[in-house]
Each structure stands twice: as structure tokens, then as C-alpha cells.
């Protein structure tokens, strides 16, 4: 019987130790879960605060005019006295492609939406003449102008005139080609 009682005592002690270990594990796991939840909450709070701080900083830079985007947009609008330099820029670009250039028309718009913001549009109608490849390359390069503009119309036609064409250059079709352009460019008033 003493063996039976010893066995029961040992069994009781083992069960008690197991219950204590299980209880300790429960409290340890519960503490770990609570700590992880607190870490997740703090991480989320820090992320939200960081995002708000970045938003405030970018808004402050925009309001102060420090933003590179504001400078880029501002530089893409013709200055109030920059009409002549813009036209000279177009003429130089055309001449760099060995094209004859003629400015047919210049006019300013009276759009109330733009004038209320200190802006207007300069409508420029011009034509270029030369070989097919030069007119085509000039037309492709127009897209890279460092100005805010809208192209209203582009017409490219073969004039049939071969007198002014350089015969040493090969072209897809004989004759002089003419590009007719109509564009609106943003301009400060």
C-alpha cells in the first residue's frame, strides 16, 4: 500500500507541476500576445503620424513654393514679356532642322477662367517648309517643348515644289513639304 500511496503522491505532484507549468505558459503567452498587440498599435500609430507629417511637409512646401513641381510648372508658362523669346525659340528650332519658318498669326485669348488666375493663352499659327524628313523630325520634336501647350491642328502636305529642295538628300517623295501648325501656349498676363 505504501507503494500505491507513494505512486498517488508522485502522480499528484506531477499533475500539480504540469498544472503550474500550463498556468505559467498561459500567462506567458497571454503576456506575449498583449505585448504584440501593443507593438502593432504603436507601429500603426507611428505610420499614421509619419504619413501625416509627410503630408504636412509637402503641403507646406507647396504653399511656400519650394516644391520642384511648382517650379517646373511655373517655368513651363511663358513669362508676361516672353512672347518674342518663345517665337524666336520656335524659329530657331525650325532652322535647326533646315526648315523655312513663317509665323502667320499671334493672338491672346480672353478666357475668364485663365485671366482670373493671371494667365492667358498665346495662339500661334505658323508654317515650316523643307524636306519630308526635316518636317517630320521637327513635328516630332515639337512634343518636347518645355512649355505648357495644346496643339490645335497639324497639317503636313507635299507642295509639289522641287525647286527649293536639296537634291543631295534622299526623301520619301519628291518636293517640298509644308507643315502647318496651330497651337495655344499658356502665358502669364
C-alpha positions as CSV (number, residue, x, y, z in Angstrom):
1,X,0.0,0.0,0.0
2,X,2.8,2.3,0.6
3,X,3.8,1.9,-3.0
4,X,0.3,2.7,-4.0
5,X,0.2,5.8,-1.8
6,X,3.7,6.8,-3.0
7,X,2.6,6.4,-6.5
8,X,-0.5,8.6,-5.9
9,X,1.6,11.2,-4.2
10,X,4.1,11.2,-7.1
11,X,1.2,11.3,-9.6
12,X,-0.4,14.2,-7.6
13,X,2.9,16.1,-7.5
14,X,3.4,15.6,-11.3
15,X,-0.2,16.7,-12.0
16,X,0.4,19.8,-9.8
17,X,3.7,20.6,-11.6
18,X,2.0,20.2,-15.0
19,X,-0.8,22.5,-14.0
20,X,1.7,25.0,-12.7
21,X,3.7,24.8,-16.0
22,X,0.5,25.1,-18.0
23,X,-0.6,28.1,-16.0
24,X,2.8,29.7,-16.4
25,X,2.7,29.1,-20.1
26,X,-0.8,30.6,-20.3
27,X,0.2,33.7,-18.5
28,X,3.4,33.9,-20.6
29,X,1.6,33.5,-23.9
30,X,-1.1,35.9,-22.8
31,X,1.6,38.5,-21.9
32,X,3.3,37.9,-25.3
33,X,0.0,38.4,-27.2
34,X,-0.7,41.6,-25.2
35,X,2.8,42.9,-25.9
36,X,2.5,42.1,-29.7
37,X,-0.9,43.9,-29.8
38,X,0.7,46.9,-28.2
39,X,3.6,46.8,-30.6
40,X,1.2,46.6,-33.6
41,X,-0.9,49.5,-32.2
42,X,2.3,51.6,-31.7
43,X,3.6,50.7,-35.2
44,X,0.3,51.7,-36.8
45,X,0.2,55.0,-34.8
46,X,3.8,55.8,-35.9
47,X,2.9,55.0,-39.5
48,X,-0.1,57.3,-39.4
49,X,1.9,60.1,-37.7
50,X,4.7,59.8,-40.3
51,X,2.2,59.9,-43.1
52,X,0.5,63.0,-41.6
53,X,3.9,64.6,-41.1
54,X,4.9,64.0,-44.7
55,X,1.6,65.3,-45.9
56,X,2.0,68.5,-43.8
57,X,5.6,68.9,-45.1
58,X,4.6,68.5,-48.7
59,X,1.7,70.9,-48.3
60,X,3.9,73.4,-46.6
61,X,6.5,73.1,-49.4
62,X,3.7,73.6,-51.9
63,X,2.3,76.7,-50.1
64,X,5.8,78.1,-49.7
65,X,6.5,77.5,-53.4
66,X,9.5,75.3,-52.5
67,X,8.1,72.3,-54.4
68,X,10.1,71.3,-57.6
69,X,6.8,70.6,-59.3
70,X,5.7,74.2,-58.8
71,X,9.0,75.4,-60.2
72,X,8.6,73.1,-63.2
73,X,5.1,74.2,-63.9
74,X,6.0,77.8,-63.4
75,X,8.9,77.5,-65.9
76,X,6.6,75.9,-68.5
77,X,4.4,79.0,-68.8
78,X,5.6,81.9,-71.0
79,X,6.6,84.9,-69.0
80,X,4.5,88.1,-69.4
81,X,7.2,89.6,-71.6
82,X,8.3,86.3,-73.1
83,X,6.3,86.3,-76.4
84,X,9.2,87.3,-78.5
85,X,11.7,84.8,-76.9
86,X,9.1,82.0,-77.4
87,X,8.7,82.8,-81.1
88,X,12.5,83.0,-81.5
89,X,12.7,79.6,-79.8
90,X,10.2,78.1,-82.3
91,X,12.1,79.8,-85.3
92,X,15.5,78.5,-84.0
93,X,14.1,75.0,-83.6
94,X,12.8,75.0,-87.1
95,X,16.0,76.4,-88.6
96,X,18.0,73.7,-86.7
97,X,16.1,71.2,-89.0
98,X,17.0,73.3,-92.1
99,X,13.4,74.5,-92.4
100,X,11.9,77.8,-93.6
101,X,9.6,79.1,-91.0
102,X,6.9,81.7,-91.2
103,X,4.7,82.9,-88.3
104,X,1.3,83.5,-89.7
105,X,-0.7,84.7,-86.7
106,X,-0.3,85.5,-83.0
107,X,-3.2,86.3,-80.7
108,X,-4.1,86.3,-77.0
109,X,-7.2,84.7,-75.6
110,X,-9.7,86.3,-73.2
111,X,-10.7,83.2,-71.3
112,X,-12.1,84.4,-67.9
113,X,-11.0,81.2,-66.2
114,X,-7.4,81.8,-67.1
115,X,-7.3,85.6,-66.7
116,X,-8.7,85.2,-63.1
117,X,-5.5,83.2,-62.4
118,X,-3.2,85.7,-64.1
119,X,-2.9,83.6,-67.2
120,X,-3.8,83.8,-70.8
121,X,-3.1,81.6,-73.9
122,X,-1.0,82.7,-76.8
123,X,-2.4,81.3,-80.0
124,X,0.4,80.8,-82.6
125,X,-0.2,79.7,-86.2
126,X,2.9,79.1,-88.2
127,X,4.2,77.0,-91.1
128,X,7.5,75.3,-91.9
129,X,8.8,74.2,-95.3
130,X,11.5,71.7,-96.2
131,X,12.3,68.1,-96.9
132,X,9.9,65.4,-95.6
133,X,12.4,64.0,-93.0
134,X,13.1,67.5,-91.6
135,X,9.4,68.5,-91.3
136,X,8.7,65.1,-89.7
137,X,11.6,65.4,-87.2
138,X,10.6,69.0,-86.4
139,X,7.0,67.8,-85.8
140,X,8.2,65.0,-83.5
141,X,10.4,67.4,-81.6
142,X,7.5,69.9,-81.0
143,X,6.2,67.4,-78.4
144,X,9.2,68.0,-76.2
145,X,8.8,71.8,-76.0
146,X,9.4,72.9,-72.4
147,X,6.1,74.8,-72.4
148,X,2.5,74.0,-71.4
149,X,0.7,74.0,-74.7
150,X,-2.2,72.4,-76.6
151,X,-1.7,71.6,-80.3
152,X,-5.0,72.5,-82.1
153,X,-4.1,71.4,-85.5
154,X,-1.2,69.9,-87.5
155,X,-1.3,69.5,-91.3
156,X,1.6,68.2,-93.3
157,X,1.3,68.4,-97.1
158,X,3.5,67.9,-100.1
159,X,3.6,71.2,-102.0
160,X,4.9,69.6,-105.2
161,X,7.6,72.3,-105.5
162,X,11.0,70.7,-106.2
163,X,13.0,74.0,-106.9
164,X,13.9,74.6,-103.3
165,X,14.7,71.0,-102.4
166,X,18.3,69.9,-101.9
167,X,18.8,67.2,-104.5
168,X,21.7,65.6,-102.5
169,X,19.3,64.4,-99.8
170,X,17.0,61.5,-100.3
171,X,13.4,61.9,-99.4
172,X,10.4,59.6,-99.4
173,X,8.6,61.7,-102.0
174,X,9.9,64.5,-104.3
175,X,9.1,68.1,-103.5
176,X,9.0,70.4,-100.6
177,X,6.8,69.5,-97.7
178,X,4.9,72.1,-95.7
179,X,3.9,71.7,-92.0
180,X,1.0,73.9,-90.8
181,X,0.7,74.3,-87.0
182,X,-1.9,75.9,-84.8
183,X,-1.1,75.8,-81.1
184,X,-2.1,77.5,-77.8
185,X,0.6,78.1,-75.2
186,X,0.0,79.2,-71.6
187,X,1.3,82.7,-70.8
188,X,1.4,84.9,-67.8
189,X,-0.5,88.2,-68.2
